[in-house]
């Protein structure tokens, strides 16, 4: 495992394609948290995110041989699989909601903001989470791929199947909306305290 | 000082930090120091990254391996059968088979139905024993 951890993503994927479970574990240790964070904040549902990330790594296990390092970075490939799974999961949940099989749509971000009001720092992060959950899905996806996945514009465009210009627009709008949300929250609390 | 406290003080004392009361000014300068040269978008991305963090689940690897083992143990359906196109093709095949079967069943019943319809149309009646032969009405010859 220590050996595997020192290998690059491309090499790990080549070893996974050859059937190395240790390489898969190393890849999960490296990217699992980022993918799970992305999925949890994009979907707004921790259990769905958990399921999605497990599916992603099962897919990686089965299809690692399909990864071509010439075509892009491994992290971009992983996030593309995750994004596709997240979109499928959202559709499934929307369908279940339509037929009344699910009561819960998204985690109650506003309640989370109240619950985490213990310290100002935590509260600020809760406000950011709340703001994120209110963004349109594609703006939220672009922002999370940039901030959590640390992908550049080109990679985000590849993952989302959009042009670089569209991604830039999504990021600009998303950041602006998030800043407005932070400012509104600060103003609201100021009014409340005065 | 957090960003929120900074924003609150900025609203309270104004945009010019140098004009803030000394303790607040010092805290504000300390807060801004690491961000002085940073791109505001990068600062916001950092905040998003921090806010997005979820508790790490150490069981991820174990759960994924369990799924892989389960899928390896289970004889899986051919890929084309679980794809949407495969499911649609299967549904169409079932529909065609059901239609053909219905025609076959209906054909077995057809001679009797034809006889009944013919009897009805010609004003004759079928024998009570269920045979398909058409028998003339007893009073028919007399009436002619």
Interface residues (C-beta under 8 A of the other chain):
Chain A: X21 X24 X25 X28 X29 X32 X33 X36 X37 X38 X40 X41 X46 X49 X50 X53 X54 X57 X58 X61 X120 X121 X123 X124 X125 X126 X127 X128 X129 X132 X143 X144 X146 X147 X148 X171 X175 X178 X179 X182 X183 X185 X186 X187 X189 X190
Chain B: X2 X3 X4 X5 X7 X8 X11 X41 X44 X45 X46 X47 X48 X49 X50 X51 X52 X53 X54 X56 X57 X60 X61 X63 X64 X65 X67 X68 X71
